[in-house]
Amino acid sequence: MLCFIHAKASLEIESFEKDVVLGRYCDFLKEVISDLYNRVVEFSTWQNRYELDDSSLLYHIAFNNNEELNHYTALLPHFDTSQDLRLQRMIASSSESTYSNRNEPITRIEIEYRSPDNYELEAAKILRNLLHKINSISKLITKLREGNVDWNPSEDGVEELKQLLSE
């Protein structure tokens, strides 16, 4: 995509104002990658209801690498961020009343979540990164469509473009 954008912009930047092919191709890629991503993290969009499957690998990420969780959930459509995923698992957990070694009453809570293998986690990370990049490319195409863009086809301009897309 970037090669097409660079070549087209270098030849005639104004042609983006009328272009639909790159925009539609970008939308197609975004849809395919987003669908794969939703499947990997087990985020259901069934019947226009957006729910997190009980076996989602996002629970594993929430408990083991919570600072990374927003990078994953930001890409999910209509994801409800009002409740902490760890708290959701605690609410769904089972409790057991028992006695401690000193014969004092205690309550034990058992939290369950599926531990995905490294391949699943890596697939989610790769798809997450691809989705971030395709979203950046989509924003670039939108800016180019709006017009009034100065294009610098030199090596410095290419580096600026790479920096813009990596953010």
Buried (B, 14 or more C-beta within 10 A) or exposed (E): BEEEBBEBBBEEBEEBEEBEEBBEBBEEBBEEBBEBBBEBBBBEBEEEEBBBBEEBBBBBBBBEEEEEBEBBBEBBEEBEEEEEBBEBBEEEEEEEEEEEEEEEEEEEEEEEBEEBEEEBBEBBBBBBEBBBBBBBBBEBBEEBBEEEBEBEEEEEBBEEBEEEBEE
